[in-house]
Amino acid sequence: MTGTDRQRAGKRPPRIEDIAVHSRLNDGTAVCLRTITPDDAPLIREGIARLSAESRYLRFFSPAATLPDAVIDRLVDVDGHNHIAWGAICSSCPDRPAIGAVHAVRHRADGPVGEFSVAVLDEFHGQGLARMMTAALLVHCRAEGLVELDVHMLSENAAARRLVKALGATWAGETAGVADYRFDVAAGLDALRADADAPGVQDVLKALERANG
């Protein structure tokens, strides 16, 4: 075996959590998707403050511009297994702000089912970002053995309902204005792979599924 052969044989593919995906939204805005870490607390706090009161209400069930520290701590308490989270940075914007985040948190440690949530800054709605981040999240979930995701949303959240239905989610009930859905991670990935009209989603899948084998 030559030195080059030994080098190739010993080369390991990058871990999913170490990959940053560079792509563009539907309107051409350059973005970078990467995993969230505890160091991102200031970015998360700033992003939440930039959401409209309506968007904060739909995501957190509260319109408050400033959320308790305990909530921020939970959002960045990410270990890549029991809590998987991806965020998006606007590469085209001054100061490169955080413009979206998506989370999957297991109901119990090492369990097969978790809870899904997503948020996108208002000015970036309708540009495909939620699907791009979801694609990254689901590839990561599959790699970590997270099989199904529950979604709890306000019944009036039409955008979230469209997203999860596009992922194959089924309605599980409704209580006090909160609708519950569940979807299969593998089926959601299949639906995203089939979306040929979403080049950003395909960029994410190509970058991360290559690393995941």
C-alpha positions, 0 to 999 in steps of 0.5 A: 500500500502506498502512502497515498493509499494509506492516507485515503484509507485512514481518512474519515468523513466529517461528522454531520455536526461539523458541517456548515452548509452554504446555499441560497434562499429562493430569492438568492439570499446567501445563507449558512446552515450549521448546528447550534451550540451553547455559545449561540445564546446571544444570537438566539436571544437577538433572533427572538427579539427580531421576530414579530410579536405574532411570530413569537406568539406562534412559536413560543405561545407568548408575544414577549420580546424577551424570554426568560433565561431558562428558555434560552438555556433550553434552546442552546442546551444541545448535545447532538443526540437527545437535543438536535438543533440547526440554525441559519445565518444570513451570509448576505446580511451585515453582521451575519444575523441568525435568521432561523432555527429548528429543534428536535428534542427527545421525550426521554433520553435515547428514546425514538420519539422527540418534539419538533419546532421551527422558527424563521424571522418574518422577513425571510418567510416564504423563501424555503428556509424552514424546509432547508433547516428541516432537511438538515435536522432530519438527516441528523435525527436519522443518524442519531436514531430519532425515528418520529417527531411530534409537533405541537402548534397553535391551530391558527399557525397555517405555515407550520401546518403546511410544512408538517403536512408536506412532511407526511405528518398525521393529525393526532388531536387538538386541545385548547387551541393547540393542534398535535401532529406526528411525522416519521423522520424517514418519510419526511426525508423522502418527501424533501428529496422528492421536492425538485423545485427546492434547490436549497433543500437539495443542497442541504441533502447532498452535503449532509447525506454524503457525510452520513453515507 
